[in-house]
């Protein structure tokens, strides 16, 4: 990963603070530039638009989450344990963002809904982690699907409502204990399906 210039790092730090504090509607490049101690023209040297700057802030969170998921996928645990932990970690990361940082969650939701490049890249990288774990499970005999691609699609589709920002926002008022119970049940079903050759 290329090293960021100090000015770019400073812009992103201030922009992250402003987005979390003021939200999308009150976020301005001028205010970010002023607090960063530079002109707004200098900000545009690094980020061509307000939207690009907001996406860069969201991308910081996405990549940090991807690193935590990659640590799970790269771990020594059996594939079924890793798949369960991957699903739980991704669901928790998105759910925590909704409750703890609603302005950043709103920016993430917009990027996903509008299919911004950062969202598409994140989806590709996260899917690759799930594919790697499923492939490992197939290689070790933990999973025995009839069709590898259908099995991966099943996992992605089944977990959608617990991971996708739009679904999380719709169920924001559902008690956490209820969500956890449903997700645990779903994971048991997923592991049983992958291990039994149903898909």
MDTraj code that builds the backbone (N, CA, C; nanometers):
import mdtraj as md
import numpy as np

residues = "UNK UNK UNK UNK UNK UNK UNK UNK UNK UNK UNK UNK UNK UNK UNK UNK UNK UNK UNK UNK UNK UNK UNK UNK UNK UNK UNK UNK UNK UNK UNK UNK UNK UNK UNK UNK UNK UNK UNK UNK UNK UNK UNK UNK UNK UNK UNK UNK UNK UNK UNK UNK UNK UNK UNK UNK UNK UNK UNK UNK UNK UNK UNK UNK UNK UNK UNK UNK UNK UNK UNK UNK UNK UNK UNK UNK UNK UNK UNK UNK UNK UNK UNK UNK UNK UNK UNK UNK UNK UNK UNK UNK UNK UNK UNK UNK UNK UNK UNK UNK UNK UNK UNK UNK UNK UNK UNK UNK UNK UNK UNK UNK UNK UNK UNK UNK UNK UNK UNK UNK UNK UNK UNK UNK UNK UNK UNK UNK UNK UNK UNK UNK UNK UNK UNK UNK UNK UNK UNK UNK UNK UNK UNK UNK UNK UNK UNK UNK UNK UNK UNK UNK UNK UNK UNK UNK UNK UNK UNK UNK UNK UNK UNK UNK UNK UNK UNK UNK UNK UNK UNK UNK UNK UNK UNK UNK UNK UNK UNK UNK UNK UNK UNK UNK UNK UNK UNK UNK UNK UNK UNK UNK UNK UNK UNK UNK UNK UNK UNK".split()
xyz = np.array([
    [0.0841, -0.1188, 0.0000],
    [0.0000, 0.0000, 0.0000],
    [0.0886, 0.1252, 0.0000],
    [0.0697, 0.2175, -0.0954],
    [0.1548, 0.3357, -0.1023],
    [0.1375, 0.4247, 0.0202],
    [0.2488, 0.4869, 0.0613],
    [0.2470, 0.5752, 0.1778],
    [0.1744, 0.7045, 0.1435],
    [0.0845, 0.7466, 0.2312],
    [0.0148, 0.8727, 0.2093],
    [0.1061, 0.9894, 0.2440],
    [0.0888, 1.0998, 0.1710],
    [0.1593, 1.2217, 0.2059],
    [0.1013, 1.2771, 0.3351],
    [0.1831, 1.3484, 0.4158],
    [0.1339, 1.4042, 0.5423],
    [0.0090, 1.4905, 0.5258],
    [0.0044, 1.5706, 0.4203],
    [-0.1129, 1.6565, 0.3984],
    [-0.2377, 1.5733, 0.3736],
    [-0.2247, 1.4660, 0.2965],
    [-0.3383, 1.3794, 0.2674],
    [-0.3874, 1.3111, 0.3951],
    [-0.2919, 1.2659, 0.4772],
    [-0.3280, 1.2024, 0.6037],
    [-0.4001, 1.3004, 0.6947],
    [-0.3506, 1.4238, 0.6996],
    [-0.4145, 1.5262, 0.7820],
    [-0.5564, 1.5545, 0.7334],
    [-0.5749, 1.5641, 0.6042],
    [-0.7079, 1.5890, 0.5475],
    [-0.8032, 1.4775, 0.5874],
    [-0.7592, 1.3533, 0.5743],
    [-0.8458, 1.2397, 0.6062],
    [-0.8794, 1.2355, 0.7555],
    [-0.7829, 1.2703, 0.8381],
    [-0.8086, 1.2718, 0.9829],
    [-0.9154, 1.3740, 1.0183],
    [-0.9005, 1.4936, 0.9649],
    [-0.9981, 1.5997, 0.9923],
    [-1.1329, 1.5650, 0.9297],
    [-1.1298, 1.5150, 0.8063],
    [-1.2544, 1.4795, 0.7381],
    [-1.3298, 1.3718, 0.8145],
    [-1.2592, 1.2760, 0.8700],
    [-1.3235, 1.1707, 0.9492],
    [-1.3925, 1.2294, 1.0705],
    [-1.3259, 1.3207, 1.1376],
    [-1.3842, 1.3856, 1.2551],
    [-1.5079, 1.4664, 1.2168],
    [-1.4995, 1.5402, 1.1070],
    [-1.6117, 1.6244, 1.0636],
    [-1.7314, 1.5397, 1.0213],
    [-1.7047, 1.4306, 0.9495],
    [-1.8158, 1.3459, 0.9057],
    [-1.8861, 1.2850, 1.0256],
    [-1.8088, 1.2384, 1.1225],
    [-1.8674, 1.1763, 1.2416],
    [-1.9433, 1.2788, 1.3264],
    [-1.8983, 1.4025, 1.3238],
    [-1.9602, 1.5055, 1.4073],
    [-2.0797, 1.5714, 1.3404],
    [-2.0656, 1.6037, 1.2125],
    [-2.1658, 1.6861, 1.1446],
    [-2.2561, 1.6090, 1.0484],
    [-2.2128, 1.4926, 1.0034],
    [-2.2938, 1.4160, 0.9099],
    [-2.2796, 1.4640, 0.7663],
    [-2.3446, 1.3932, 0.6762],
    [-2.3318, 1.4217, 0.5336],
    [-2.3825, 1.5606, 0.4955],
    [-2.4930, 1.6026, 0.5521],
    [-2.5549, 1.7287, 0.5100],
    [-2.4718, 1.8501, 0.5491],
    [-2.4042, 1.8455, 0.6631],
    [-2.3289, 1.9617, 0.7112],
    [-2.1792, 1.9501, 0.6860],
    [-2.1387, 1.8426, 0.6197],
    [-1.9973, 1.8217, 0.5881],
    [-1.9582, 1.9103, 0.4702],
    [-1.8509, 1.9905, 0.4868],
    [-1.8038, 2.0751, 0.3770],
    [-1.6523, 2.0645, 0.3620],
    [-1.6079, 2.0742, 0.2388],
    [-1.4644, 2.0724, 0.2113],
    [-1.3973, 2.1964, 0.2680],
    [-1.4669, 2.3098, 0.2627],
    [-1.4109, 2.4352, 0.3144],
    [-1.3800, 2.4226, 0.4633],
    [-1.4726, 2.3654, 0.5396],
    [-1.4506, 2.3508, 0.6842],
    [-1.3373, 2.2537, 0.7137],
    [-1.3292, 2.1464, 0.6360],
    [-1.2200, 2.0507, 0.6536],
    [-1.0862, 2.1176, 0.6248],
    [-1.0802, 2.1913, 0.5148],
    [-0.9559, 2.2592, 0.4775],
    [-0.9137, 2.3593, 0.5839],
    [-1.0099, 2.4345, 0.6363],
    [-0.9789, 2.5358, 0.7375],
    [-0.9186, 2.4722, 0.8623],
    [-0.9805, 2.3636, 0.9100],
    [-0.9271, 2.2991, 1.0301],
    [-0.7944, 2.2294, 1.0027],
    [-0.7759, 2.1822, 0.8792],
    [-0.6496, 2.1163, 0.8436],
    [-0.5375, 2.2163, 0.8191],
    [-0.5729, 2.3467, 0.8165],
    [-0.4716, 2.4501, 0.7988],
    [-0.4250, 2.4663, 0.6560],
    [-0.5178, 2.4521, 0.5614],
    [-0.4818, 2.4665, 0.4209],
    [-0.6010, 2.5221, 0.3446],
    [-0.5801, 2.5543, 0.2201],
    [-0.6901, 2.6040, 0.1370],
    [-0.7728, 2.4868, 0.0861],
    [-0.8977, 2.5158, 0.0492],
    [-0.9794, 2.4073, -0.0043],
    [-0.9252, 2.3610, -0.1396],
    [-0.8531, 2.4511, -0.2107],
    [-0.7911, 2.4113, -0.3374],
    [-0.6867, 2.3026, -0.3135],
    [-0.6192, 2.3098, -0.1999],
    [-0.5191, 2.2077, -0.1690],
    [-0.5856, 2.0724, -0.1402],
    [-0.7024, 2.0774, -0.0760],
    [-0.7764, 1.9535, -0.0520],
    [-0.8103, 1.8874, -0.1847],
    [-0.8512, 1.9699, -0.2820],
    [-0.8908, 1.9153, -0.4118],
    [-0.7720, 1.8598, -0.4905],
    [-0.6499, 1.8909, -0.4494],
    [-0.5330, 1.8280, -0.5106],
    [-0.5326, 1.6775, -0.4832],
    [-0.5829, 1.6398, -0.3666],
    [-0.5830, 1.4991, -0.3254],
    [-0.7171, 1.4301, -0.3504],
    [-0.8239, 1.5047, -0.3371],
    [-0.9584, 1.4493, -0.3517],
    [-1.0377, 1.5404, -0.4444],
    [-1.0750, 1.4931, -0.5624],
    [-1.1320, 1.5808, -0.6660],
    [-1.2702, 1.6373, -0.6349],
    [-1.3379, 1.5845, -0.5325],
    [-1.4720, 1.6324, -0.5005],
    [-1.5035, 1.6027, -0.3548],
    [-1.6099, 1.6635, -0.3066],
    [-1.6581, 1.6339, -0.1712],
    [-1.6934, 1.4861, -0.1594],
    [-1.7588, 1.4328, -0.2613],
    [-1.7960, 1.2918, -0.2590],
    [-1.6754, 1.2005, -0.2522],
    [-1.5701, 1.2356, -0.3251],
    [-1.4482, 1.1544, -0.3235],
    [-1.3833, 1.1556, -0.1853],
    [-1.3887, 1.2691, -0.1179],
    [-1.3319, 1.2788, 0.0167],
    [-1.4129, 1.1944, 0.1148],
    [-1.5443, 1.2022, 0.1056],
    [-1.6290, 1.1215, 0.1937],
    [-1.6056, 0.9730, 0.1681],
    [-1.5964, 0.9345, 0.0418],
    [-1.5696, 0.7944, 0.0100],
    [-1.4353, 0.7485, 0.0664],
    [-1.3376, 0.8378, 0.0651],
    [-1.2059, 0.8028, 0.1186],
    [-1.2141, 0.7766, 0.2687],
    [-1.2971, 0.8541, 0.3376],
    [-1.3164, 0.8322, 0.4814],
    [-1.3845, 0.6972, 0.5047],
    [-1.4888, 0.6693, 0.4282],
    [-1.5582, 0.5409, 0.4409],
    [-1.4632, 0.4255, 0.4093],
    [-1.3788, 0.4453, 0.3100],
    [-1.2856, 0.3402, 0.2689],
    [-1.1871, 0.3049, 0.3796],
    [-1.1507, 0.4025, 0.4616],
    [-1.0630, 0.3738, 0.5756],
    [-1.1279, 0.2715, 0.6671],
    [-1.2583, 0.2912, 0.6934],
    [-1.3301, 0.1971, 0.7804],
    [-1.3431, 0.0610, 0.7128],
    [-1.3766, 0.0611, 0.5844],
    [-1.3929, -0.0652, 0.5120],
    [-1.2638, -0.1469, 0.5136],
    [-1.1518, -0.0823, 0.4902],
    [-1.0255, -0.1552, 0.4843],
    [-0.9832, -0.2066, 0.6216],
    [-1.0122, -0.1289, 0.7259],
    [-0.9822, -0.1764, 0.8615],
    [-1.0652, -0.3005, 0.8934],
    [-1.1904, -0.2999, 0.8513],
    [-1.2767, -0.4159, 0.8717],
    [-1.2275, -0.5347, 0.7902],
    [-1.1869, -0.5098, 0.6666],
    [-1.1340, -0.6171, 0.5829],
    [-1.0107, -0.6813, 0.6464],
    [-0.9253, -0.6010, 0.7085],
    [-0.8052, -0.6566, 0.7722],
    [-0.8424, -0.7503, 0.8868],
    [-0.9442, -0.7120, 0.9637],
    [-0.9869, -0.7999, 1.0737],
    [-1.0452, -0.9305, 1.0191],
    [-1.1197, -0.9221, 0.9106],
    [-1.1751, -1.0419, 0.8490],
    [-1.0649, -1.1299, 0.7905],
    [-0.9652, -1.0674, 0.7302],
    [-0.8543, -1.1437, 0.6724],
    [-0.7773, -1.2185, 0.7805],
    [-0.7643, -1.1577, 0.8980],
    [-0.6971, -1.2255, 1.0095],
    [-0.7711, -1.3545, 1.0459],
    [-0.9035, -1.3492, 1.0409],
    [-0.9833, -1.4687, 1.0691],
    [-0.9621, -1.5728, 0.9604],
    [-0.9724, -1.5297, 0.8344],
    [-0.9577, -1.6229, 0.7223],
    [-0.8192, -1.6872, 0.7187],
    [-0.7173, -1.6137, 0.7638],
    [-0.5800, -1.6634, 0.7598],
    [-0.5438, -1.7462, 0.8827],
    [-0.6342, -1.7553, 0.9779],
    [-0.6050, -1.8235, 1.1030],
    [-0.5959, -1.9746, 1.0885],
    [-0.5551, -2.0422, 1.1975],
    [-0.5346, -2.1878, 1.1929],
    [-0.6594, -2.2710, 1.2215],
    [-0.7717, -2.2060, 1.2499],
    [-0.8918, -2.2782, 1.2898],
    [-0.9510, -2.3588, 1.1742],
    [-1.0335, -2.4591, 1.2049],
    [-1.1040, -2.5328, 1.0986],
    [-1.1942, -2.4395, 1.0192],
    [-1.2220, -2.4762, 0.8962],
    [-1.2967, -2.3882, 0.8057],
    [-1.4357, -2.3549, 0.8571],
    [-1.5031, -2.4506, 0.9211],
    [-1.6374, -2.4199, 0.9700],
    [-1.6341, -2.3172, 1.0817],
    [-1.5332, -2.3258, 1.1693],
    [-1.5177, -2.2249, 1.2744],
    [-1.4870, -2.0882, 1.2138],
    [-1.3995, -2.0883, 1.1128],
    [-1.3627, -1.9609, 1.0499],
    [-1.4805, -1.8974, 0.9780],
    [-1.5615, -1.9791, 0.9110],
    [-1.6778, -1.9241, 0.8418],
    [-1.7753, -1.8627, 0.9426],
    [-1.7980, -1.9304, 1.0537],
    [-1.8862, -1.8755, 1.1567],
    [-1.8313, -1.7429, 1.2097],
    [-1.7028, -1.7384, 1.2373],
    [-1.6422, -1.6160, 1.2897],
    [-1.6434, -1.5036, 1.1863],
    [-1.6239, -1.5368, 1.0596],
    [-1.6310, -1.4355, 0.9539],
    [-1.7688, -1.3696, 0.9502],
    [-1.8725, -1.4534, 0.9516],
    [-2.0087, -1.4010, 0.9457],
    [-2.0378, -1.3150, 1.0680],
    [-2.0038, -1.3645, 1.1859],
    [-2.0303, -1.2901, 1.3093],
    [-1.9529, -1.1587, 1.3118],
    [-1.8270, -1.1612, 1.2685],
    [-1.7441, -1.0398, 1.2728],
    [-1.7950, -0.9342, 1.1764],
    [-1.8349, -0.9760, 1.0571],
    [-1.8837, -0.8796, 0.9587],
    [-2.0176, -0.8209, 1.0024],
    [-2.1053, -0.9056, 1.0529],
    [-2.2344, -0.8560, 1.1006],
    [-2.2154, -0.7596, 1.2174],
    [-2.1267, -0.7938, 1.3096],
    [-2.1030, -0.7076, 1.4265],
    [-2.0409, -0.5749, 1.3867],
    [-1.9469, -0.5778, 1.2932],
    [-1.8817, -0.4544, 1.2502],
    [-1.9832, -0.3561, 1.1931],
    [-2.0706, -0.4052, 1.1060],
    [-2.1707, -0.3174, 1.0451],
    [-2.2745, -0.2716, 1.1465],
    [-2.3147, -0.3618, 1.2345],
    [-2.4150, -0.3279, 1.3360],
    [-2.3591, -0.2261, 1.4357],
    [-2.2329, -0.2453, 1.4762],
    [-2.1694, -0.1501, 1.5682],
    [-2.1557, -0.0130, 1.5033],
    [-2.1253, -0.0115, 1.3747],
    [-2.1133, 0.1164, 1.3057],
    [-2.2468, 0.1901, 1.3072],
    [-2.3548, 0.1184, 1.2857],
    [-2.4878, 0.1790, 1.2872],
    [-2.5185, 0.2417, 1.4224],
    [-2.4862, 0.1726, 1.5301],
    [-2.5228, 0.2214, 1.6627],
    [-2.4234, 0.3227, 1.7193],
    [-2.2966, 0.3078, 1.6845],
    [-2.1930, 0.3911, 1.7455],
    [-2.1505, 0.5090, 1.6598],
    [-2.1699, 0.5003, 1.5301],
    [-2.1232, 0.6061, 1.4394],
    [-2.2242, 0.6225, 1.3261],
    [-2.3440, 0.6709, 1.3579],
    [-2.4516, 0.6735, 1.2578],
    [-2.4213, 0.7581, 1.1346],
    [-2.3418, 0.8657, 1.1500],
    [-2.3106, 0.9479, 1.0333],
    [-2.2203, 0.8727, 0.9354],
    [-2.1224, 0.8013, 0.9886],
    [-2.0360, 0.7216, 0.9006],
    [-2.1151, 0.6064, 0.8396],
    [-2.2061, 0.5489, 0.9170],
    [-2.2921, 0.4438, 0.8636],
    [-2.3777, 0.4968, 0.7489],
    [-2.4278, 0.6189, 0.7632],
    [-2.5080, 0.6790, 0.6554],
    [-2.4242, 0.6964, 0.5292],
    [-2.2979, 0.7352, 0.5459],
    [-2.2092, 0.7514, 0.4300],
    [-2.1806, 0.6159, 0.3650],
    [-2.1614, 0.5140, 0.4469],
    [-2.1422, 0.3791, 0.3940],
    [-2.2664, 0.3336, 0.3190],
    [-2.3830, 0.3564, 0.3767],
    [-2.5087, 0.3160, 0.3141],
    [-2.5253, 0.3808, 0.1775],
    [-2.4897, 0.5093, 0.1686],
    [-2.4994, 0.5804, 0.0413],
    [-2.4041, 0.5199, -0.0612],
    [-2.2815, 0.4905, -0.0184],
    [-2.1834, 0.4324, -0.1102],
    [-2.2296, 0.2968, -0.1625],
    [-2.2924, 0.2186, -0.0758],
    [-2.3428, 0.0864, -0.1169],
    [-2.4623, 0.1029, -0.2105],
    [-2.5562, 0.1905, -0.1730],
    [-2.6773, 0.2097, -0.2534],
    [-2.6446, 0.2630, -0.3925],
    [-2.5465, 0.3515, -0.4004],
    [-2.5093, 0.4128, -0.5281],
    [-2.4014, 0.3335, -0.6023],
    [-2.3621, 0.2215, -0.5427],
    [-2.2612, 0.1339, -0.6032],
    [-2.1322, 0.2082, -0.6354],
    [-2.0859, 0.2867, -0.5378],
    [-1.9589, 0.3565, -0.5552],
    [-1.8456, 0.2545, -0.5672],
    [-1.7356, 0.2986, -0.6252],
    [-1.6227, 0.2082, -0.6481],
    [-1.5719, 0.1460, -0.5187],
    [-1.5674, 0.2243, -0.4105],
    [-1.5170, 0.1689, -0.2839],
    [-1.6055, 0.0541, -0.2371],
    [-1.7355, 0.0656, -0.2591],
    [-1.8282, -0.0394, -0.2183],
    [-1.8101, -0.1639, -0.3038],
    [-1.7945, -0.1468, -0.4331],
    [-1.7766, -0.2624, -0.5215],
    [-1.6458, -0.3355, -0.4907],
    [-1.5401, -0.2585, -0.4659],
    [-1.4111, -0.3215, -0.4331],
    [-1.4207, -0.3970, -0.3007],
    [-1.4870, -0.3373, -0.2030],
    [-1.5019, -0.4025, -0.0732],
    [-1.5806, -0.5327, -0.0877],
    [-1.6874, -0.5278, -0.1628],
    [-1.7691, -0.6484, -0.1825],
    [-1.6861, -0.7597, -0.2458],
    [-1.6040, -0.7240, -0.3435],
    [-1.5196, -0.8228, -0.4103],
    [-1.4188, -0.8844, -0.3135],
    [-1.3559, -0.7991, -0.2314],
    [-1.2537, -0.8492, -0.1387],
    [-1.3149, -0.9344, -0.0277],
    [-1.4290, -0.8920, 0.0240],
    [-1.4938, -0.9705, 0.1294],
    [-1.5420, -1.1035, 0.0746],
    [-1.6002, -1.1009, -0.0444],
    [-1.6446, -1.2269, -0.1062],
    [-1.5258, -1.3215, -0.1240],
    [-1.4103, -1.2666, -0.1623],
    [-1.2917, -1.3500, -0.1815],
    [-1.2509, -1.4194, -0.0515],
    [-1.2682, -1.3524, 0.0608],
    [-1.2366, -1.4138, 0.1906],
    [-1.3324, -1.5293, 0.2197],
    [-1.4607, -1.5084, 0.1918],
    [-1.5576, -1.6162, 0.2107],
    [-1.5266, -1.7328, 0.1180],
    [-1.4902, -1.7031, -0.0057],
    [-1.4566, -1.8087, -0.1014],
    [-1.3360, -1.8893, -0.0531],
    [-1.2373, -1.8182, -0.0006],
    [-1.1163, -1.8864, 0.0463],
    [-1.1485, -1.9849, 0.1589],
    [-1.2329, -1.9431, 0.2511],
    [-1.2669, -2.0292, 0.3643],
    [-1.3516, -2.1480, 0.3186],
    [-1.4465, -2.1233, 0.2288],
    [-1.5268, -2.2339, 0.1767],
    [-1.4379, -2.3314, 0.1001],
    [-1.3461, -2.2810, 0.0195],
    [-1.2548, -2.3682, -0.0555],
    [-1.1689, -2.4509, 0.0399],
    [-1.1265, -2.3883, 0.1476],
    [-1.0468, -2.4611, 0.2468],
    [-1.1308, -2.5727, 0.3102],
    [-1.2582, -2.5410, 0.3368],
    [-1.3461, -2.6424, 0.3940],
    [-1.3692, -2.7587, 0.2997],
    [-1.3795, -2.7294, 0.1710],
    [-1.3961, -2.8357, 0.0707],
    [-1.2699, -2.9215, 0.0642],
    [-1.1533, -2.8560, 0.0666],
    [-1.0266, -2.9283, 0.0559],
    [-1.0019, -3.0190, 0.1755],
    [-1.0508, -2.9799, 0.2913],
    [-1.0278, -3.0587, 0.4130],
    [-1.1436, -3.1536, 0.4441],
    [-1.2490, -3.1492, 0.3630],
    [-1.3613, -3.2391, 0.3836],
    [-1.4635, -3.1921, 0.4851],
    [-1.4447, -3.0716, 0.5376],
    [-1.5418, -3.0166, 0.6333],
    [-1.6711, -2.9817, 0.5609],
    [-1.6574, -2.9263, 0.4404],
    [-1.7734, -2.8931, 0.3574],
    [-1.7766, -2.9883, 0.2376],
    [-1.8955, -3.0319, 0.2007],
    [-1.9100, -3.1231, 0.0879],
    [-2.0247, -3.0783, -0.0026],
    [-2.0159, -2.9568, -0.0558],
    [-2.1240, -2.9098, -0.1433],
    [-2.1204, -2.9812, -0.2777],
    [-2.2373, -2.9905, -0.3393],
    [-2.2428, -3.0485, -0.4731],
    [-2.1874, -2.9519, -0.5772],
    [-2.2045, -2.8207, -0.5500],
    [-2.1597, -2.7179, -0.6434],
    [-2.0956, -2.6053, -0.5640],
    [-1.9677, -2.5866, -0.5837],
    [-1.8919, -2.4883, -0.5063],
    [-1.9466, -2.3471, -0.5208],
    [-1.9747, -2.3051, -0.6432],
    [-2.0217, -2.1685, -0.6659],
    [-2.1605, -2.1466, -0.6062],
    [-2.2452, -2.2459, -0.6157],
    [-2.3782, -2.2342, -0.5556],
    [-2.3686, -2.2274, -0.4040],
    [-2.2742, -2.2982, -0.3486],
    [-2.2557, -2.2972, -0.2032],
    [-2.2140, -2.1585, -0.1550],
    [-2.1211, -2.0971, -0.2274],
    [-2.0750, -1.9634, -0.1900],
    [-2.1880, -1.8621, -0.2052],
    [-2.2630, -1.8732, -0.3149],
    [-2.3767, -1.7829, -0.3352],
    [-2.4801, -1.8005, -0.2246],
    [-2.4998, -1.9242, -0.1801],
    [-2.5937, -1.9505, -0.0713],
    [-2.5513, -1.8782, 0.0559],
    [-2.4236, -1.8839, 0.0890],
    [-2.3733, -1.8168, 0.2102],
    [-2.3939, -1.6664, 0.2000],
    [-2.3587, -1.6089, 0.0875],
    [-2.3718, -1.4644, 0.0679],
    [-2.5190, -1.4226, 0.0755],
    [-2.6053, -1.4960, 0.0067],
    [-2.7475, -1.4624, 0.0055],
    [-2.8102, -1.4784, 0.1434],
    [-2.7755, -1.5847, 0.2122],
    [-2.8366, -1.6132, 0.3418],
    [-2.8005, -1.5094, 0.4473],
    [-2.6808, -1.4560, 0.4398],
    [-2.6356, -1.3615, 0.5425],
    [-2.6683, -1.2166, 0.5083],
    [-2.7247, -1.1921, 0.3926],
    [-2.7463, -1.0568, 0.3421],
    [-2.8191, -0.9676, 0.4430],
    [-2.9272, -1.0150, 0.5012],
    [-3.0089, -0.9296, 0.5872],
    [-2.9388, -0.8935, 0.7180],
    [-2.8347, -0.9666, 0.7536],
    [-2.7614, -0.9382, 0.8764],
    [-2.6367, -0.8532, 0.8515],
    [-2.6090, -0.8264, 0.7240],
    [-2.4850, -0.7589, 0.6878],
    [-2.5075, -0.6328, 0.6052],
    [-2.6035, -0.6347, 0.5142],
    [-2.6242, -0.5221, 0.4236],
    [-2.6753, -0.4004, 0.5013],
    [-2.6176, -0.2812, 0.4784],
    [-2.6584, -0.1612, 0.5517],
    [-2.8081, -0.1307, 0.5465],
    [-2.8696, -0.1491, 0.4301],
    [-3.0127, -0.1189, 0.4180],
    [-3.0954, -0.2091, 0.5082],
    [-3.0602, -0.3367, 0.5131],
    [-3.1331, -0.4307, 0.5990],
    [-3.1109, -0.3989, 0.7463],
    [-2.9889, -0.3633, 0.7815],
    [-2.9587, -0.3292, 0.9204],
    [-3.0359, -0.2055, 0.9643],
    [-3.0445, -0.1069, 0.8764],
    [-3.1159, 0.0163, 0.9099],
    [-3.2642, -0.0114, 0.9326],
    [-3.3215, -0.1005, 0.8529],
    [-3.4632, -0.1328, 0.8666],
    [-3.4932, -0.2007, 0.9999],
    [-3.3951, -0.2734, 1.0533],
    [-3.4172, -0.3473, 1.1772],
    [-3.3404, -0.2861, 1.2944],
    [-3.3116, -0.1570, 1.2854],
    [-3.2315, -0.0917, 1.3893],
    [-3.2961, -0.0974, 1.5267],
    [-3.4298, -0.1035, 1.5308],
    [-3.4993, -0.1037, 1.6595],
    [-3.5285, -0.2441, 1.7112],
    [-3.4858, -0.3469, 1.6395],
    [-3.5044, -0.4848, 1.6856],
    [-3.4048, -0.5134, 1.7971],
    [-3.4500, -0.5712, 1.9097],
    [-3.3574, -0.5999, 2.0204],
    [-3.2372, -0.6824, 1.9760],
    [-3.1207, -0.6459, 2.0278],
    [-2.9968, -0.7130, 1.9886],
    [-3.0017, -0.8625, 2.0171],
    [-3.0602, -0.9001, 2.1295],
    [-3.0675, -1.0420, 2.1647],
    [-3.1451, -1.1205, 2.0598],
    [-3.2509, -1.0602, 2.0063],
    [-3.3294, -1.1269, 1.9030],
    [-3.2484, -1.1445, 1.7753],
    [-3.1749, -1.0406, 1.7371],
    [-3.0906, -1.0481, 1.6167],
    [-2.9839, -1.1554, 1.6339],
    [-2.9196, -1.1578, 1.7514],
    [-2.8142, -1.2570, 1.7759],
    [-2.8675, -1.3996, 1.7695],
    [-2.9870, -1.4205, 1.8235],
    [-3.0467, -1.5540, 1.8215],
    [-3.0751, -1.5981, 1.6783],
    [-3.1329, -1.5092, 1.5996],
    [-3.1635, -1.5414, 1.4606],
    [-3.0367, -1.5681, 1.3811],
    [-2.9336, -1.4871, 1.4039],
    [-2.8096, -1.5055, 1.3297],
    [-2.7420, -1.6372, 1.3686],
    [-2.7430, -1.6704, 1.4954],
    [-2.6841, -1.7971, 1.5395],
    [-2.7557, -1.9152, 1.4765],
    [-2.8889, -1.9064, 1.4689],
    [-2.9663, -2.0127, 1.4059],
    [-2.9305, -2.0241, 1.2582],
    [-2.9196, -1.9100, 1.1915],
    [-2.8846, -1.9094, 1.0495],
    [-2.7478, -1.9720, 1.0261],
    [-2.6525, -1.9391, 1.1089],
    [-2.5180, -1.9935, 1.0915],
    [-2.5188, -2.1453, 1.1059],
    [-2.5949, -2.1964, 1.2019],
    [-2.6049, -2.3422, 1.2170],
    [-2.6629, -2.4061, 1.0915],
    [-2.7622, -2.3403, 1.0334],
    [-2.8221, -2.3914, 0.9103],
    [-2.7206, -2.3899, 0.7960],
    [-2.6470, -2.2787, 0.7829],
    [-2.5463, -2.2666, 0.6775],
    [-2.4427, -2.3783, 0.6885],
    [-2.3903, -2.3990, 0.8078],
    [-2.2868, -2.5006, 0.8266],
    [-2.3416, -2.6404, 0.7989],
    [-2.4673, -2.6648, 0.8371],
    [-2.5275, -2.7951, 0.8118],
    [-2.5464, -2.8171, 0.6620],
    [-2.5906, -2.7138, 0.5936],
    [-2.6120, -2.7238, 0.4490],
    [-2.4793, -2.7493, 0.3774],
    [-2.3757, -2.6749, 0.4137],
    [-2.2467, -2.6909, 0.3463],
    [-2.1854, -2.8286, 0.3743],
    [-2.2128, -2.8817, 0.4919],
    [-2.1543, -3.0101, 0.5279],
    [-2.2313, -3.1305, 0.4787],
    [-2.3537, -3.1076, 0.4300],
    [-2.4378, -3.2216, 0.3935],
    [-2.4563, -3.2396, 0.2436],
    [-2.4034, -3.1464, 0.1641],
    [-2.4170, -3.1600, 0.0190],
    [-2.5532, -3.1244, -0.0352],
    [-2.6280, -3.0436, 0.0390],
    [-2.7615, -3.0017, -0.0089],
    [-2.7500, -2.9076, -0.1271],
    [-2.6468, -2.8215, -0.1257],
    [-2.6280, -2.7279, -0.2380],
    [-2.5060, -2.7681, -0.3192],
])
top = md.Topology()
chain = top.add_chain()
for i, resn in enumerate(residues, 1):
    res = top.add_residue(resn, chain, resSeq=i)
    for name in ("N", "CA", "C"):
        top.add_atom(name, md.element.get_by_symbol(name[0]), res)
traj = md.Trajectory(xyz[None], top)
